[in-house]
Amino acid sequence: MRFLSRTPATLAASALAVAAALLPEAALAGTGMPSPWQLNLQGAVTEVAAYIHWFHDWLNVIIFAITLFVLALLIYVCWRFSEKANPTPSKTTHNALLEVAWTVIPVLILVVIAIPSFRLLKLQLEVPPADITVKVTGKQWYWSYEYPQDGGAFTFDSLMLDEKQRAEAIAGNKIAAAEAPRLLAVDNEAVVPVGKIVRVQVTAADVIHKFTVPSFGVKIDAIPGRLNETWFKADREGIYYGQCSFVCGQNHAYMPIAFRVVSQERYAAWLAESKQKFANAGDAAGKIAAAGE
């Protein structure tokens, strides 16, 4: 149990260092979005996501050990108690020691699983004092972001770029091709500073959605009439994608989430620009109607 006292961030950093030494760069390209031939979880950039990764690997070790034990037990029983080895069947009705063992041992295994599980739940549910608050509203089928900051709040909608818009944005050097993945690139990204605690308040305007960003370890329901709350603190700059992960209607597959993590200086510049840019911006419904004309 000694290893349970190590912090998830330390464990994740150690694992990442070993992987970087053993695997080619392309195999580690899972941070921020899915990558071709990716077998593992997306790269973790928050403490919560690192703990989730560690807990996932720890459970796999337990599952693998139990599977091997059961397989070995089945092979032994088939050999030891076969008809050829036992022409006279045993008349044993019970074994008190075995009955206690197969009750107590599973309970102990569940306790070993429960301890880090409760720690993870506590880490996810207890929102620390936040540096920034962002309100996210799920709609059919896009996301709206509200920054209730001091000195002027603003709201903007984030819609997925279709193939034509994506190609035009790349051709016009408005966005790098590597940062415009198909079905994930959006017209307006949410921006947050690196190393700051971001409180995310999540709700919905129409039906139930689910706000999910794997690299942040964030997955929370967006429910009409209810304000749910989660948090993250990204420790690396970059752009991190997610999607609605609750079937919410016809275009459920086309409402991606994009968060860009930047330095404090770039965030302050973006904040000042956005207060002007989105002061009189039209809503997404207007954009959709205009696009259909």
N, C-alpha and C positions, 0 to 999 in steps of 0.2 A: 504493500500500500504506500510505500515511500514515494513512488513516482507520482502519486496523485497530488502531492503537495507542490509539484512544479507548476508554474503558471502556464496557461495555454499559449500565451504569446511566446514564451521561451521555447516550448515544445514545437510550435509552428515554425519559429525562426530556425531552429536546429534542423527540422525536417526539410525546410526549403533550401538550406545551405547544402545538405547532403544531396538533395535532388539536383541542385544546380551543378554540382560536381560530377554527377553520374549521367545526367540526361542532356541531350542537345537542347538548344534554346527553344526550338519550335515546340518541344514537348511541354515546355513550361508556359506556353502562350495562353493559358486559360484564365489569366487575370483579367477581369472586366467583362469578358464575354466568352461564349463557348468557342472552342477552337477545333479544327479538323483532327479526328482520331483521338480526341480527348477521352480519357478513361476515368480520370479522377474528378473531384469537385473543382469548381472555379477557385482561383487563387484568393486567399483571405487577406483583406487589408484592414480588418478591424479585430478588436479583442474578442468580440462575440463570435465572429466567423472562425477565428483561429480555434476557439474552444469547441465549436461545432465540428470542425475537421478532426480535432484530437479525439473527441467523443465518438465520432463515426469510426475512426480507426481502432479505438479501444474496443468498441462493440464487435467489430469484425474479428479481432483477436479472440474474444470470448466465444463467438459463434463458431469460429474455425476449430477451437479447442474442443468444444462440446461435440461438434460433428465428428471429429476424429475419434473421440472417446466412444460415442455411440456406434460408429462403424466398427471399431475394434471389438466392442462388446458383442455386437451381432455376429461377427466372424467367430469369436470365441464360443458363443452359445451354440452356433450351428455345428461347430466341430466337437465341443465337449459333450453336448447332450443329444447327439444324433442317435438314430435308431441302431446303427451299427455299433456305436460305442456303449450303448445302454440297452441291451436286449430286454432287460427287465425294467419297466418304467418306474421312476421314483414316485413315492407316494407323499412327498413333502407338501405340506399345506401352507406353511408360512415360514418366514424368517424375520424375527423381531429386529435384528441388527440391520438387515437390508432395508426394511420398511422405514426405520428411523433415518438411515442414510439417504434414501432417495426422497425423503421429505426435507431434511435439514439442509443438505447440500444445495438443492435448487433455491431454497430461501436465502442462503448465504450468497449465492451468485446474484440474486436479485438485489440484495443489499449493496453489493459491490457496484452494481449498475446504477442503483438509485442515488448513491452519494454524489457522483459527478453530475448526474441528471438534475438533481435539485440545485446544485451550484450553478449549472447552466441556466435553469429557469430563473433563478434569482438575478443572475447577471443580465438576462434579457428583460425582465419585468421591472427592475428597479432603475428608473431613469435618473441619471445623475444630474446635478445642476447644469443646465445647458448654456452654451455660448450663443447658439443660434437656434431659432425655431422656424420650421418650414411646415406649412399646412398643405397637404396633398388631397385633392378631391378626384376620385375616379368617376368618369362619365362614359357614356356610350359614344365613341370608343376612343377616348384620349384621357390625358391627365391635366389637371389644372394645379398650378403651384402658387401659393401665396406666401410672400415674405413680409410678415408684420414687423418690420424693423423700425427702430426709432429714426425719426427724420424723414419718414415717408414710406408707407407701405405700398406694395404693388403686387399685381397678380398677372400671370400669363398662362397660356395654354400650350401644351406640348403634344404635337401630332406627328405621327410617323411619316417620313418622307417616302413617297412612292418611287418606283423605279426611275421615272422621268425626272422628278425633283432631285433625287439622289445623284443621278448622272450629271444634271446641270450644276449642282452644288460642287461636285468634284471637278468638273471641267472649268468652272469659274474660280477654282482655288478658294472657295468659301469654307471647304471642309476637306481634310486629308482623306484619301481613299481608305487608309487603315483605320480611320475613326468613323467610317460610314458603312458599317456592316448592313447587309440586306435585312430588312424587316426589324432593324433595331435603331437605325439612325433617325433622329427627330429634328424638327425645325428649331425648337427652343429647348436647350438643355438646362436642367437645374444645376446651379453652381454652388459649391460650398468650399470653405478653406480647409487645408490639410491640418490635422492635429487638433481640431476643435470638436467639441461635443455638439452634435446636431440632434435636436429633438424633432421628431417627425410626427405630426398629428395627421391622422388618416381618416377620411370619411368618403362618402359617395353621394352622388346627386340623384341617382336613378335606381340602379340595381346593385347587388353585391359584387364587388370586385376584390382583388387581392393584390396588395402592393408588395412586390418581391424583388430584392436586389441580392443575388447570391453572394457576391464578393463582400457585402456588408454584413451578411448573416441576418438579413432583415426579411421577414415574411409576415404580413399582418393583414387582417380583413379590413376592407373598406365597406362600411355598412351605412346605408342611408339613415339619418337620424341619430347616429352614434359617432362619437369621436374617440377612436382608438389612438394609442400612443406607443411609439417605440423610439429607439435612438441608435446612433452609430458615431464612431470617431475614426475616420480614415487616416491611416498612417503613411500613405503614399499618394502622390499626385497621379492623375490619370483620369480616364473616362471609364465609368462602370455602368454596365447595362443590366436591366431587369425587364420583367414583363408582368402583365396581369396573369395570375396563375389560378384564377377561378373563372370557369366558363360563364360568361356574362352576356352572350348574345352573338349575333351574326359575325361581327368583326372583332371578336375576342382576341384573335391571334394577331391583331394589328394595333395594339396599344402598348408599345414598348416604353420603358423607363430609361432615362439617361441622366446620370449625375457626373458632372465634371468636378474633380477635386483639384484645387489650385492653391498657390501660395496666398498668404494673407494680403499681399500687395495687389495681386491680380484680382482677388476677390473684391477688395475695396473698389478697384476700378470698374469691375463688372457691375457692382451694386450701384454705383453712381450713374453708370450708363443705362442700366435697366430701369431705374426710377424715371428716366426721361423716355426711354423707348416704349415702356409698357404703360405709361400714364394714361394714354387714350387709345390703347390697342383694342381692336375688336375681339369679340369672343370667338371660340373655336366653331361654334354653330354658324356664325357668319362666314368664316373661312371655308367651311365645308359647303355651304350653300353657294358661295362664289365659285368654288372649284367645280361644282356641278353644272354651272351655267355654260 
